[in-house]
Amino acid sequence: MAWALLMLMFGAAALLGISLRLARRKDAALNASADPLCGNCGYCVRGLDGNVCPECGSDLRVVGIIMPGEKRPINRAWRGVIWTAASLPGAFLFAVMLSNWVGPQWMVTNQRRVIFSQMTYCNTTVTANATGKKLVFGAAQIHERPPVPPQIIFLSGNNVNQSLDIRLSERTCGYFDASGKLVSGNFDAKAIETWLNAQGFKDPRVAEAAANILAAVNEMGTPAETGFTRFPPDRWGNSQTGVAHPTFTTSQARANELTYLFDGGVIVLIWLAGLAVVLRRRHFRGAGASPVLDPQVITGGAPAPR
């Protein structure tokens, strides 16, 4: 999306450049006059008694006089349009680079842990996918920062359509059973046991497996998640009850509303700063030289008819 916007900006700048070139060529032809012209509106000022253009009211000591053979200077409106089109691509790139270093971003940490329950009464594989995010400033070194603790966890088992959604901040969870009914409550071993029952594991001993899965999930976001966690033997003499693999963790930067506001603010500031310079009143030939313009310039004949 960002690159598409940038390409549109460059395209607009190219079209504007072509249009300006054609307009300047037209101006050159129009200003090939034998008379001095007002620097603002192009009205003939030969034969004037004062320093004010009778057509537009501009002070000729400020706007200047276009002598025969000279091109009319670009007016303020055109300068503003040109600056707008020319500055947007560069300002956009600068804003993106600055945002990458100091701009507000979401730091999103995704974690994945595979839990194997190897009991005869609950032989299944549970995948825990966790997500956590926090607001940071700058995304350049985001991979060197500590991972964000999990905030939301999705447990998926044999039936991927019945994932157990867990909100760790409230310690609540919920899933939809086979009939489409929402089953929700507190997140604990009993909730996991009920979810496993909905997966087809009806044996009462499933409570042991639920407790092991809960322990493995609670390790996510702690130093214990980096290693293998082997479950203890159950009360019925099963020593190979299961194992939880190390958690795979990745962190990345993600733009949010504040990121776009930051980028837009930088672009607007660059545009305004340049616009103040571009639109600054300029003094052209004959402007401000003396309180009275050179008589040789504005005398010698009657002004052109309006």
N, C-alpha and C positions, 0 to 999 in steps of 0.2 A: 504493500500500500504506500509506504513512504517513498520507494523508488518510483512508483507510478506517478505520484504527486510531483516528484522532482523532475521527471521527464516532461510533464505538462508545463512546469515552470520554464524549462529550457525552450520548449516549443513556443510558448508565448513570447519569450524574449527574442527568439529568432524572427517570429512574425512581426514583432514590433520593430526590430532592426530593419527589416525589409521595407515596412511602411514608412519609417522615418527617412530611409534613403530616398524613396520616391518623393516624399514630401519636400525634402531638402532640394532635390533636383528641380522640383516645381517652383520652389521659392527662388532658386537661382535665376530661373527664366523670368519670373515676375519682377525681380528686383534689378534686372538689367536695364536700368533707367538712366536718363541723363540728368535727373534731378535728385537733390538730396531728399531723403525720406525720413519720416519719424521712426525712431528705433523701436517704438512700441506697436504702432498700427500700420506703418508703411505709407502714411499720407505725405504728400509733397509739402515740404516746408520752405520752398524757395519764396522769397519775398515777404516773409513774416516780419512783423515789427517787434515781437516779443519772443519769449522763450517757452511759450506754451503751445502745444499742438492744438489747432482748432478742431481737429477731428475727435481725438480721444481725451484731450485735456491733460496729457502727460507733460511733465517738465522735461524739456529737451536736454537740460543740463544733467538730468538723471538717466533718462532712457537712451540718450545719445542720438546721433544722426548717422543714417546709412548713406555713405557716399556712393556716387555712381560706380558700378562695377563690383560693389561689395555685396555679400550675402546677408540677408536678414538674420540676426541672432535668434537662437531658439528661445521662444517665450517661456514663461515660468510654468505654464500648464503642461507644455510638452516636456520640459525638464523633469517635472514631477512624475509624469507617466513613464518616461524613460528610466528614471531612477527606480521606480517601483518594479518594473519588469526586470531590470538588470540586477537589482539587489536581492530579489527573492530567492533565486537558486543558491547564491553564496550564503545568505543569511540562514537559509534552511539547513545547509550542510554544517555551518558553524553551530547552530542551535542543537543539532543532533549530537555533534561531537562534545559540546559543552555539557549536554544532558547526560552523556555517557560517563562523564567524570564527576559532576556535582549535582545533577538533576535528581528529582525524586523518582523512585522506582519501587515496584514490588520486588522483594527478594522471595522467590518461591522455591521451596525445597520439596522435592518429591522423593519418597522412600518406598521401597518394595521389599517385603520379606516373605519368604516361602516357608510354610510350616507344615511338616509331615506328621500326621497322626497315624501311627503304625499298629494300633491295637486292633485285635480281631473284631471287636464290637464297634470300632470307629476307625476304619481304615480309609482315610481321605487326605487330600492335600488342600490346605487353606492358604490363600494368597492375601496378604495384607498390603494394601496400597494406601499410603498416608501422604497428606499434603499439609504444608504449613506456609504461611507467608507473613511478612512484616515490611513496613516502610523503611527504605534505606535511601541514602543520598549518594549517587554515583554507582555505576555498575561495572566499572573497569576491573576492580579486584574482587568481584562478588564470589568467585570460586575459592578465594582464600579466607572467607569469613565463615564462622561457625554455622552449621546448618540450623534452620529454623525448626523448633520443636513441632511435632505433629499436632495438628488441630482437628483434622478430619481423617478418618480411616474407613476404608471400604474392605470388608472381608468377603471374599468369594470362595465358594466351595464347589461341590459337584454340579449344582444348579446355578449357573452364572446370573440367571434372572432373579435370584433371591439373595442378592448381596446384602450384607448387614452393614448399614450406614451408622457410623459412630461419630458423635460430637464430643470430643474429649473435654472441652471447656465446661460443658454441662453434665458430662458423664452420662449421656443418654444415647440410645440407639434405636433402630427400627428396621423392619424389613417387610416385604409384602409376601404373604403366604400364597399357596397354590390357587386359592380362590380370589386373590387380588386384595385381600383385606390387609390393612396396615397393622402390624404388630409392633408396638413400641414400649419402651420402659427404660429403666436404669441400665447402664452398661456394667455388667458384672458377669461372673461365671454362670449364673442361672440364665441370663439372657443368651449367652453363647450356647448353652445346653438346649434351650428352646429352639434356637435357630438350627442347631444340628439335628434336632428331632424333625424339623420341617424339611431337612435335607434327606430324610429317610433313615436316620440312625435313632432307633427307638429304644435301644437297650438302656436300662437304668444306669449302667456303668459309664454311660457317655458323660456323666458329670465329671469323671476323672479327666477325660480328654478336654472338656471345656475349661477346666481349671488350668491345664497345661497351655492351652491356646491363649487364655487370658494372660498368663505370665509372660508368654512370648510377645504378645502385643504390647504389654506394659513396658517391655524393654526397649521398644522403639523410641528413639530420641535420647537414649542414655548410652554410656560407654559399653554396656553389655551387648548392645545390638551389633557390634562389630565382629563378634565371634559366633561359633556354633553353640547353641543351647540344647543340651540333651535332656529329655524329660526323665524324671525319676521313675523307678519301677512302680507299678500300681499294686493295689492290695491283694491282687489275685495271682501274683507271682510272675507277671509279664515284665521282663527287664527291658525289652526293646519297645518302649511305648511311643517313641517319636523323637524328632529333632527339629529345631528351628534354625534355618540357615542365616548367615550374616545378612544384615540389611544393606541393600544397594541404595546409595544416596546420591542425588544430583541436585544442584542448585542453579537457578538461572534468574536473570532479570526480566521483568515483565512491565511494560508501560501501563500506566493508569491515568486517571483524569488529571492528576497533578502533573504528570509528565507532559501531557499535551498543553496544559496551561503554561508550564515553564517554557517549552519550546516556542509556543506562540508569543509569550512575553518577550523572549530574546529577539525573535524576528521583528516584532513591532518596535522595540527599542532601537535596533540597528536601522530599521527603516526611518524612524523619526529623526535619529541623529543625522543620518545622511541627507534626509529631506531638508533639514534646516540649513545645511550647507548648500545644497543644490538650488534651493529657492532663494538664497540670499541675493539681494538686489545687486546687480552687476553694473559697472560703469563701462560704457562702450566709447567709441571714438566721439569726441566732442562733448562728452558728459563731464560736468563739473569742472571744466577747464577755467571758466571765468564767469562772472555774473551775467555777462552778455555774450551771446554766441558770435562767432566770427561773421562779420557782415558779408564777407565774400561767399559765405556758405548760404545764408538765408536771404540775401538780396539779389537783385538782378532780374527781377521779373515777378509777375503776379503769381500768387499761389494757384495750384491746379484747381479746377472746379470740383466741388464736392459732389 
